[in-house]
Amino acid sequence: MSDVGAVFGGDGPLSRTLDGFRPRREQVEMAQRVAEALAAGEQLLVEAGTGVGKTFAYLVPVLLSGGRVIVSTGTRSLQDQLFNRDLPAVCGALGRPVDVQMLKGRSNYLCLHRLDLAREQGRFASRDEARWFSKVDAWSGVTDSGDISEVAGVPDDARLWPQVTSTADNCLGQRCPDYHDCHVVAARRAAQQADVVVVNHHLLLADMVLREEGFGELLPGADAIVVDEAHQLPEIAVSFFGVSVSARQIDGIVRDTLAEALEAGVGLSEVQEASDGLSRALGDARIALSGRGGRQAWDSAQPAVDQAVDDLRSSLERLFELLEPLVGHSSGLETLARRTMDAGERLQRLADGEEGVRWFDSFSRSFALHMTPPDAGEALGQRIGERGGAWIFTSATLAIGEDFTHIAARLGVPDAYTLKLDSPFDFDAQARLYLPSGLPAPSVPEYTTRIVDTVHPLIAASGGRAFLLFTSHRALREAARLLRGSGVLDDAIPLLVQGEAPREQLLADFRAAGNAVLLGAGSFWEGVDVRGDALSLVVIDRLPFASPGDPLLKARLDLIRESGGNPFMDFQLPQAVLALKQGIGRLIRDYDDRGVAVICDPRLTSSRYGRTFLGSLPPMRRSPTLEDAAAFLQTATGRTPQ
């Protein structure tokens, strides 16, 4: 471990073996501090600005430590990147043979038993679904891992996937006829023996919950756990420390009832009737609860939610009464009966409403009911302490200025050590910050129209090459309509809009075009890495304060208020600052990138709290006028000033 710094030197193994590698003081400092935390079993929070190279900065000490380490990141795509690109590169440079395994949630692996059920039942909702099944069926005979990401041409959200993968609810476990060939079992067995296991936050949290409930474990014991993209963990944790029932879970029970009854060869008439009753109750609930748009307060649709819960619970109870006498016929029916009972019990807990804040997610054609604690910090910290070992939390956005208090509390590690490392990029030379003057308050109806008018000259100056990031889908759709209908964009500039194509397709098209304008919200504020000339302008419509109507946010703020705190200063402002840092972080991704960041919200300069936002941004020079910002863009993109 004393050689950690030398690995990153100009004549070190990374410089010798990796194209384009540059020694960075900040990366060495992070690697050395991570090495110390691993050796001492400490909890450490590290904010590493864009360009520090945080992934290599924790992987090198992890691989040199000789211990067993779990690395958790925010998404499956980042998992794939770590496993397929970053870890092989570092292992190769160090010349150390290390057993590295990737483990995903069970829904990412083909279930052979459910594949057989789908094949025998032969019921598919469309020709596309039947065609996709044929592709998956053929692939099942040649795959070693069973990881469904290997299957090209089947959409991630295809309704086929729940039919051929398992969940914790419907898995038959050791009673499954295909248990000895199970891809999930094989992946978990390999992970138990590995030196480094790459997981995502959902799987890490699921393991914490299973351990606490005494149902075993998903992940092996480890000397240390590294949590990358750690700013995402608290919000994900909320859904694990409560009670939830989704339309998808109920739909799975309906679908599997007929399949398992056919497989077991039992009488179908009464079971089919009860299953149809559950299907009707689910359909009624969908009509009442779906299409409302995102997270909703339970009391915003109180009669409808209460009625839906009561009808679903009654229908599940009726189905369970018919399934219980049949459990001896097959392990599939036994598991189905348990799932039916568990779903009914969860719905009863939701109806009682005594264990937390009740709310529901409303999607275009579906819904999910939840009851969660207002904040997961205490529960998360308790589980982190119980697991023990070293914990390294890292992200580009953890601190408010120099202060880690907010994120440390949300992660449940208030006494963790901290380290803040600024970006090695020369923001003073590479970037400008433009704050338009004269814009109205964001609450004014014509606000989005004024934004489009304001940034039009900048889009022209950069020749496209722009991200326009919005805090709401309504504003995004309005901006798309304005840009398409007013001739603002040159015909040669493609306009890409979130929701009109899958996220990864939009990003691929943006990179390929080289001069596109992309309108995004939510997920486009973070985890997007566009380097080079394709992106030179990032526009943010308003400060990203969470919606005050969010029921979970309201409960958190009430809790802070009741304990004598200041809800705005203690929670709303820090959360918005971290979100803004993520959005601005899309602009400069490499040493040669140049561009302009535009924040349109006038509150940034008119309010006292605006200084908190500005003090947390990279040290960009301010463009005093639109003309100055446009001139910088023209120079940055090599375009002739107009």
C-alpha positions, 0 to 999 in steps of 0.5 A, spaced: 500 500 500 505 504 500 506 504 493 499 507 491 502 514 489 507 511 485 502 507 481 499 514 478 506 517 477 509 519 470 513 513 469 508 508 473 504 502 470 498 506 469 502 511 464 506 506 461 499 501 459 493 506 458 493 511 452 492 518 454 493 517 462 495 523 465 498 524 472 494 528 477 495 530 484 488 530 486 488 523 484 494 521 488 491 524 494 485 521 493 488 514 492 493 515 498 487 517 503 483 511 500 488 506 502 489 509 509 481 508 510 482 501 507 487 499 512 484 503 518 477 500 517 474 508 517 468 511 514 470 516 509 467 521 504 470 523 498 468 529 493 472 528 487 471 534 482 470 532 474 477 529 472 480 527 478 479 520 476 476 517 482 474 510 479 482 509 478 483 513 485 479 507 489 480 501 484 488 502 485 488 501 493 482 496 493 486 492 488 493 493 492 489 492 499 489 484 498 482 484 502 475 482 499 472 489 497 465 490 494 464 496 489 457 499 489 455 504 483 448 507 481 446 504 475 447 497 471 450 501 465 456 504 470 456 496 473 458 494 466 463 500 465 466 498 471 467 490 470 468 490 463 473 496 462 475 500 468 477 494 472 480 490 467 485 496 465 487 497 472 488 489 473 492 489 467 496 495 469 498 493 476 499 486 473 495 483 479 491 477 478 484 478 481 478 474 481 473 480 479 465 478 479 459 482 477 453 481 481 446 484 479 439 483 481 435 477 480 431 480 474 437 481 470 438 474 469 434 469 465 430 464 469 430 457 466 423 455 469 419 461 467 422 460 460 419 453 460 412 456 463 412 462 458 414 457 452 408 452 454 403 457 455 405 460 449 401 467 450 404 473 448 401 480 447 403 482 441 407 479 435 413 483 437 413 480 444 413 473 440 418 475 436 422 477 442 421 470 446 424 466 440 430 470 440 431 469 448 429 462 447 435 461 442 440 465 446 438 461 452 441 455 449 448 458 448 449 463 454 453 462 460 452 468 464 444 468 463 445 476 463 439 479 459 443 485 457 447 480 452 440 480 448 440 485 443 434 488 440 429 487 445 427 493 449 429 494 456 422 495 458 419 490 454 413 486 457 416 479 456 422 480 461 418 479 467 415 473 464 422 470 463 426 472 469 424 471 476 423 476 483 424 474 490 417 473 490 416 468 485 423 464 485 422 457 487 429 457 490 432 450 492 425 447 490 426 449 483 427 443 477 432 448 474 436 450 481 442 446 479 443 450 472 440 457 475 444 463 473 442 467 479 445 461 483 451 461 479 452 468 479 452 468 487 456 462 488 462 466 484 461 472 487 462 469 494 469 466 492 471 473 488 476 478 491 472 484 488 464 484 487 461 489 483 454 491 484 449 496 484 446 500 490 439 497 489 442 490 490 447 493 496 441 495 500 437 489 498 442 485 502 442 490 508 434 488 508 435 481 508 441 480 513 436 484 518 430 480 517 434 474 518 433 471 511 440 470 509 444 474 504 445 476 497 453 479 498 459 476 501 462 478 507 467 484 505 473 487 508 471 494 505 465 497 501 466 502 496 460 506 494 461 510 488 455 515 486 454 515 493 449 522 493 444 517 490 444 512 495 440 516 500 434 516 496 434 509 493 434 507 500 428 510 502 424 505 498 428 499 501 426 501 508 418 501 508 412 497 505 411 497 497 406 494 493 406 495 485 401 493 480 407 489 476 407 485 482 399 484 482 400 483 475 405 477 476 401 474 480 395 474 475 399 471 470 403 466 474 396 463 477 394 460 470 401 458 468 402 454 475 395 451 475 396 448 468 403 446 469 401 442 476 395 439 472 390 442 477 382 444 476 382 451 473 375 453 474 375 456 481 382 459 481 381 462 474 375 465 476 379 468 482 384 470 478 380 474 473 377 477 479 384 480 481 385 482 474 379 486 474 381 489 481 387 491 478 384 494 472 380 498 476 386 501 480 390 502 474 384 507 472 383 510 478 391 511 480 395 511 473 396 517 469 397 522 475 404 524 473 409 521 478 409 521 486 403 523 489 400 524 496 396 518 498 391 523 501 390 527 494 386 521 491 384 518 498 377 515 496 380 512 490 387 509 493 383 506 499 378 503 495 383 500 490 387 497 496 381 494 499 379 491 493 386 488 491 386 485 498 380 482 498 381 479 491 388 476 493 385 473 500 379 470 495 385 467 491 389 465 497 383 461 499 383 457 493 391 456 492 392 454 499 389 447 499 393 446 492 400 447 495 402 440 495 401 439 488 407 443 486 413 448 488 410 453 483 403 453 486 406 453 493 410 459 492 404 463 488 400 462 495 406 465 499 406 471 494 399 472 494 399 472 502 405 476 502 401 481 497 395 481 501 399 482 508 403 488 505 396 491 503 393 491 510 399 494 512 399 500 507 391 500 509 393 501 517 398 506 515 402 506 522 409 505 519 411 511 515 409 516 510 404 513 505 404 515 498 404 512 491 407 513 484 403 514 478 405 512 471 402 512 465 399 505 465 401 503 472 402 505 479 406 503 486 403 504 493 408 505 498 409 507 506 416 509 507 420 513 513 421 520 511 428 519 511 433 513 511 439 516 514 438 513 521 436 506 518 442 506 513 447 508 518 445 502 523 446 497 517 452 500 515 455 500 522 452 493 523 456 490 517 462 493 519 469 494 515 471 500 511 466 504 507 468 509 502 463 514 499 465 518 493 461 522 488 463 529 484 457 532 488 457 531 496 459 537 499 455 544 500 461 548 499 466 545 503 461 542 508 459 535 508 454 535 514 448 534 509 450 528 505 453 525 512 447 525 515 443 522 509 447 517 509 447 515 516 455 516 517 455 523 521 462 522 524 465 520 517 472 523 515 471 527 509 476 529 503 474 534 498 478 535 491 477 540 486 477 538 479 484 539 475 481 542 469 482 549 468 475 552 468 477 559 468 480 558 461 475 552 459 469 555 461 464 561 462 458 562 466 453 566 464 447 569 468 442 572 463 439 579 466 432 581 465 428 574 466 422 574 470 420 570 476 420 562 474 413 562 476 411 567 471 407 563 465 411 566 459 418 564 463 420 558 458 418 562 452 423 568 455 428 562 456 428 560 449 428 567 446 434 568 451 438 562 449 437 562 441 443 567 440 447 562 444 445 556 440 446 559 434 453 561 436 455 554 438 452 551 432 447 547 436 452 542 441 447 544 447 444 541 453 438 544 455 436 541 462 429 542 465 426 541 472 420 539 469 417 535 464 412 540 462 417 546 461 421 541 457 415 539 452 413 547 452 421 548 450 420 543 445 414 546 442 417 553 441 424 551 438 420 547 433 415 552 431 418 558 431 424 557 426 429 558 432 433 552 430 437 552 423 435 546 419 441 542 420 441 542 427 437 536 430 433 537 436 433 531 440 427 531 446 427 526 452 421 521 452 421 521 444 426 515 444 430 511 449 435 515 453 441 511 451 439 512 444 438 520 445 445 520 447 448 516 442 444 520 436 447 527 440 454 524 440 454 522 433 450 528 430 456 533 433 451 539 433 445 537 436 440 540 441 438 535 447 432 537 451 432 533 458 430 533 465 431 528 471 436 523 469 440 527 464 442 532 469 447 526 472 451 520 469 452 523 462 459 524 459 459 527 453 466 529 451 469 533 445 466 538 441 459 535 441 457 539 447 459 546 448 453 549 451 449 547 458 443 551 459 439 550 466 432 553 466 431 554 474 434 552 480 432 545 481 428 545 488 424 539 489 417 540 488 413 542 494 408 538 493 412 531 493 409 528 499 415 525 502 419 531 501 413 534 505 414 529 511 421 530 511 420 538 512 415 537 517 420 532 521 425 537 521 421 543 523 418 539 529 425 538 531 427 545 531 431 545 524 430 550 518 427 545 513 429 550 507 436 551 510 437 544 512 434 540 507 431 544 501 437 548 499 443 543 500 439 538 495 438 543 490 445 545 490 447 538 489 443 537 483 445 544 480 452 541 481 450 535 477 447 539 472 453 544 471 458 538 471 455 535 464 459 541 461 467 540 462 468 533 461 476 533 459 482 537 459 480 540 452 473 541 453 470 548 452 464 551 453 459 556 457 454 554 462 447 558 463 443 558 469 437 562 467 433 563 474 434 570 477 434 568 484 441 566 483 443 573 484 437 576 487 436 572 493 441 571 499 441 564 498 444 565 491 451 565 494 450 558 496 449 556 489 455 560 486 460 558 492 459 551 490 460 551 482 467 550 479 471 557 479 468 559 472 469 566 470 463 570 469 461 572 462 457 579 463 453 580 457 450 575 452 455 578 447 461 576 451 458 569 452 456 568 444 463 570 443 466 565 447 462 560 444 464 562 437 471 561 439 470 555 443 467 551 437 472 554 432 466 558 428 467 565 425 464 570 429 457 573 426 
